[in-house]
Amino acid sequence: MSRRTPSHIRTTRRAPRHFAKKHPDRSCDSGKIRYRDHAAAVSALHSAATARHFAELAGHDTRRRESRIYGCAMCQGFHLTSMRELPAA
């Protein structure tokens, strides 16, 4: 006799929320995440800082190091970088 799972119990795992919220405009040829305008990049930068802050409070290590926004000549969008300052030319 086979046991059936009740219909109200989910049998497949749902992706975590932060993976489900994919940005539709990740289309830079450089392979980086493209933000269509400066405001969207600022929002992402603040989200990274918030995630970093709460990870530190919880005693977890995080790889979030974004600290600056820059414009991309390839896609005419904006990207985030962990470099604090522009490299010397």
Residue pairs with C-beta under 8 A, 6 or more apart in sequence:
5 11
14 20
23 33
23 34
23 35
25 34
25 35
25 36
25 77
26 33
26 34
27 34
27 75
28 34
28 72
28 74
28 75
28 77
28 79
29 74
29 75
30 72
30 74
30 75
30 79
32 72
32 79
33 44
33 79
33 80
34 72
34 75
34 77
34 78
34 79
35 41
35 44
35 69
35 77
35 78
35 79
35 80
36 77
36 78
37 77
37 78
38 69
38 78
40 78
41 69
41 78
41 79
41 80
42 69
44 66
44 80
45 66
45 67
45 68
45 69
45 80
48 64
48 66
48 80
49 64
49 66
51 62
51 64
52 62
52 64
52 65
55 61
55 62
55 64
56 62
65 82
66 80
66 81
66 82
67 81
67 82
67 83
67 84
68 80
68 81
68 82
68 83
68 84
68 85
69 78
69 79
69 80
69 81
70 78
70 79
70 81
70 86
71 77
71 78
72 78
72 79
